Amino acid sequence: MGVAQDHGDLRSLSKRCKLDLAHRRWLGQNSKQGKLQRQLTDIQIRMRLRVSGSRQEIREQYMPMLAAKIVLPLTQQGAGASVIEETIDYMDEYFLGKEDWDAFVELGVDVMKEELILKKIPSTTKSSFTRL
C-alpha cells in the first residue's frame, strides 16, 4: 500500500510540474505578445502624422514597404555612410527612431526574421547606424 501511494503522489507531482512548465511558457509568450503589440502601437502613433491606418493596416501594408527601405539596405555588404544616411532620412520622413527600427526587426517574419536579418548586417554598419 505504501508503494502504490508513493507512485500516485509522484504521478500527481509530475502532472503539476508539466502544468507549471506549460503555464510559464504561456506567460512568457503572452508577455512577448504584449510587448510586440506595444511596439506596434508606438510605431502607429509616430507614423500617424504621415499616414493613416489601424495597427493592423500599419503592420500589413506599411511595415513591409518600410522594412524594404530602412532594414534591407543595411544588410548589403559595403553599406556605407550614404546608405545609413538614406535610411535615417527615410525614417525621419515617418517620424521613426532607432527604437522603432529595432521593433521593425523584431516584428519581422519569414526572410525578415530578426535572427536572419541581424546576421546579415555587417558589424561596422550596425555600429555606425547605432552611433547616428
N, C-alpha and C positions, 0 to 999 in steps of 0.2 A: 504494500500500500504506500509506503514512503517513496519508493522509486517512481511509481505512477504519478504521485502528487508532484514530485520534483520535475518530472517530464512535462506535466501540464503547466507548471509555473514557468519553465524555460520556454515553452511554446508561446505562452502569453507574453512573456518579456520580448521574445523575438518579434512578435507581431507589433508590439508597441514601438520597438526600435525602428522597424520598417516604416510605420506610420509617421514617426517623428522625423525620419530622414526625408520622406516624401513631403511632409509639411514644411521642412526647412528649404527644400528645393523650390516649392511653390512660393514661399515667402521671398526667396532670392529672385525668382523670375518676376514676381509681381512688383518687387522693388525696382528692378531694371526697367520693366514696362512703364512704371510711373515716371521714372527719370527720363526715358525717351519721349514720353508724352509732354513732359515739362519743356524739354529741349525744343520739340516741335512747336509748342505754343510760343516759346520765346522767339523762334525764327519767324513765325507768322506775325507776331506783334511788330517786330522790327521791319519786316517786309511790307507791312500794311501801308506804309507811306508811299510805296511804289506800286504795289499790286493789290488786287482784292481776291479774296477766296477764303474758304474754310481751311481748317487744318488739313483735312483730307485732300482738298484740292491743291494746297501747297505741297503736300507730300507726294501726290501722284503726278502733278503737272509741272510744277516749278522746280522742285528739287532735282529731278533727273537732268533737266536742262542746265540748271546752275552747277550741278556737280561736274558736268562736262566742261564747264568754263572755269571753275575755281578749284577743282580737285585734280582732274586728269592732267592738265598741263604740267603740274608739278611732278608727275610720275615720269616724265620724259628725261632721258639721260641728257645731261648738259643743260638742264633747265636753269638758266642763269638769272641775273638780276632783272632783266627785262621781262621774263616770264612771271617772276614773282611780283613785279610792279603791276603788270597787266591783271594778275589775279587779284591783287589788293584793290586796284581801281574798279574791277568788276564787283567785288564785294561791297565797296563803298557805294556803288550805284543802288544797291539793295539794302544799304544800312546794316550790313553784316560785319561781325568782328571775328577775331581768332576763335573765340569760344563757339561761335556759330559754325565756323569751318570744322572744328573738332566734332561738333554734333552731326554735320553732314557726313563726315567719315564714319562716325559711329552708327548712324542710321542707314548706311549703305547695305545693299543686299546683292547677291549673285556676284558678278565680276567687280562690283564696287564695295564688296565686303571689307570691313575695316582691316582685318589681318592681311588681306591681299594688297590693298592699296598702300598701307603703311610700309610694306616690304618693298614696294616699287619706287617709293620716293627716296632719292639719294639723301644720305645723311647731311651733306653740305647744303642741299636745298631746304631740308627740314630746319636746320639751324638758322639759315638766312631768313626763312619765312617767319620763324618764331621771333627773331630779333626785330623785325619791322613791325 
